[in-house]
Amino acid sequence: MRAIVRGVNEGRNGLGNIYVWASGDGGEDDDCNCDGYAASMWTISINSAINDGQNAHYDESCSSTLASTFSNGAKDPNTGV
């Protein structure tokens, strides 16, 4: 974690790095609030939505998620991403 904090403070010649992290892909039985990187105050956590606006089958519940982006995933794991 020290490397991330250093990058935030000193990266890009002092402007700071921006770290974008996936909110998790463990599925609905997992919780990325327990992921030290996704839940870090030093990262921007992003999840995905499929074309019908629902969460992808692999998305985790996570209060640290700040945004969502489209994915071609589907609710049916057989059709997947």
C-alpha positions as CSV (number, residue, x, y, z in Angstrom):
1,M,0.0,0.0,0.0
2,R,2.9,2.3,0.6
3,A,3.7,2.3,-3.1
4,I,0.2,3.4,-4.0
5,V,0.3,6.3,-1.4
6,R,3.7,7.3,-2.8
7,G,2.3,7.3,-6.3
8,V,-0.6,9.4,-5.3
9,N,1.6,11.9,-3.6
10,E,4.7,11.9,-5.9
11,G,3.7,10.4,-9.2
12,R,3.7,12.3,-12.5
13,N,6.3,14.8,-11.3
14,G,4.3,15.7,-8.2
15,L,0.9,15.8,-9.9
16,G,-0.1,12.4,-8.4
17,N,-1.1,9.2,-10.0
18,I,-4.8,8.2,-10.4
19,Y,-5.5,4.5,-9.7
20,V,-8.6,3.0,-11.2
21,W,-9.5,-0.4,-9.7
22,A,-12.1,-3.0,-10.6
23,S,-14.7,-3.3,-7.9
24,G,-14.3,-7.1,-8.0
25,D,-15.4,-10.1,-10.0
26,G,-16.1,-12.6,-7.3
27,G,-19.9,-12.6,-7.9
28,E,-22.8,-11.7,-5.7
29,D,-21.6,-13.9,-2.8
30,D,-18.4,-11.9,-2.5
31,D,-17.9,-8.3,-1.2
32,C,-15.1,-6.1,-2.4
33,N,-15.2,-4.0,0.7
34,C,-12.8,-6.6,2.0
35,D,-10.4,-6.0,-0.9
36,G,-7.7,-3.7,0.3
37,Y,-7.2,-2.1,-3.1
38,A,-10.8,-1.7,-4.3
39,A,-11.8,-0.3,-0.9
40,S,-8.7,1.9,-0.5
41,M,-9.2,5.7,-0.2
42,W,-6.4,6.0,-2.7
43,T,-8.2,4.2,-5.6
44,I,-11.3,4.9,-7.7
45,S,-13.4,1.7,-7.7
46,I,-15.4,0.9,-10.9
47,N,-17.9,-1.9,-11.6
48,S,-19.7,-2.9,-14.7
49,A,-23.3,-3.1,-16.1
50,I,-24.5,-5.2,-18.9
51,N,-26.6,-4.0,-21.8
52,D,-29.9,-4.2,-19.9
53,G,-28.6,-1.9,-17.2
54,Q,-28.3,-4.7,-14.6
55,N,-25.1,-5.7,-12.8
56,A,-23.0,-8.3,-14.5
57,H,-23.1,-11.8,-13.0
58,Y,-19.6,-11.5,-11.7
59,D,-20.0,-8.1,-10.0
60,E,-19.6,-7.8,-6.2
61,S,-21.5,-5.7,-3.8
62,C,-19.3,-2.8,-2.7
63,S,-19.8,0.5,-1.0
64,S,-16.5,1.8,-2.4
65,T,-17.7,1.7,-6.0
66,L,-17.7,5.2,-7.4
67,A,-18.9,4.6,-11.0
68,S,-20.0,1.9,-13.4
69,T,-19.1,1.2,-17.0
70,F,-20.7,-0.9,-19.7
71,S,-19.6,-4.5,-20.2
72,N,-20.6,-7.1,-22.7
73,G,-21.2,-9.6,-19.8
74,A,-24.5,-11.3,-19.3
75,K,-26.4,-12.7,-16.4
76,D,-25.9,-16.2,-17.8
77,P,-22.4,-17.4,-16.9
78,N,-22.4,-19.6,-20.0
79,T,-22.5,-16.6,-22.3
80,G,-20.1,-14.6,-20.0
81,V,-17.8,-11.8,-21.0
